[in-house]
Amino acid sequence: MRERDLDVHDVLQVAETGNLPAGGRIDELLAAAHARALGHHEGAVADYIPILAGVDPELFGVSVVGVDGVAHDIGDSGVRFSIQSISKAFVYALLCEALGHEEVFDIVGVNNTGSAFNSIVAIELNEGHPGNPMVNAGAIATTALMPGDTAEEKWAGIASGLSRFAGRRLEVDEEVYRSESETNHRNRAIAQLLGSYGRIRFDPSAVVDVYTRQCALLVDAHDLAVMAATLADGGVNPETRERVVSAEVCRDTLAVLASSGLYERSGEWLFEIGLPGKSGVAGGLVTVAPGKVGIGAFAPRLDEAGNSVRGQIATAYLSRALGLNIFASAARPAPPQPETTAASAHPTGARA
């Protein structure tokens, strides 16, 4: 969405880029962001997954959690929904922690495909390379690479790891899991295609099942903000103070999110909001301001690329109002100049 669509062109940046305002002021700005986005009714809920088609489109919550653990919540921030593609970011971080920077880079890649998140053509055009971990092909490859000799061992590592990011035990929405399992034909095709290229060395059907389960984990906007704040604070959960991943893994994950987190709209998102982020088709949106805060939003109406409309508007407002844009810069004040006197202008012995 362009800035004019995000409805933030008249938002003044009220915080310096290096500092956050006081907590009360954050609450005021969060309320303003929520109110501004609440008036938007564009977009539609995802209907290609039957269970998601019946969600209340008016649900809308936003949460901001600082790296100090202080939380600010508004609206339906406690309503739970399936994490969907947002899981890709955190499973990728877990895999980087397990295998290391180079191996994951070689197998999964980091380049934006420029195609839809579930594109099969993109795989063929890249000779079987998944492209990046934020599209379905890359996410399925990432899930397949997770440690474990069996599907259950891989699943246990994923469920435990994402729960540590959230700071609480996450549960699977069994109804969403069943609904997606009955309709995930395209993901099965992607897994088979990746297997034919040798990109995954595990039973493709079992991998897709684990991937479907991870997408059905239940979170709320507050959970997403905590997970984002964990990445913002170098891998330390701001509420539990547990280290989940290393600072180096956070750096790699945020770089991928910045380039590919919102699918084919990632360039526009980074241009307008200036922060790493990731969306999910249930209406979730997670955004990371490194060293400062994590933002979680939930609003089921999506744009054509599958990104929450209200979530984008609220996050854009907060990015500007809180001074979060990682590309924002301001000129330093000019240093004071020494006063010029007649004596200093014409040293002793100099001719006028």
Buried (B, 14 or more C-beta within 10 A) or exposed (E): BEBEBBBBEEBEBEBEBEEBBEBEBBBBBBBBBBEBBBEBEEBEBBEEBBBBEEBEBEBBBBBBBBBEBBBBBBBBBEBBBBBBBBBBBBBBBBBBBBBEEEEBBEBBBBEBBBBBBBBBEBBEBBEBBBBBBBBBBBBBBBBBBBBBEEBEEBBBBBBEBBBBBBBBEBEBBEEBBBBBBEBBEBBBBBBEBBBEBEBBEBBBEBBBBBBBBBBBBBBBBBBBBBBBBBBBBBBBBBBBEEBBBBEBBBBBBBEBBBBBBBBBBBEBBBEBBBBBBBBBBBBBBBBBBBEBBBBBBBBBBBBEBBBBBBBBBBBBBBBBBBBBBBEBEEEEEEEEEEEEEEEEEEEEEEEE
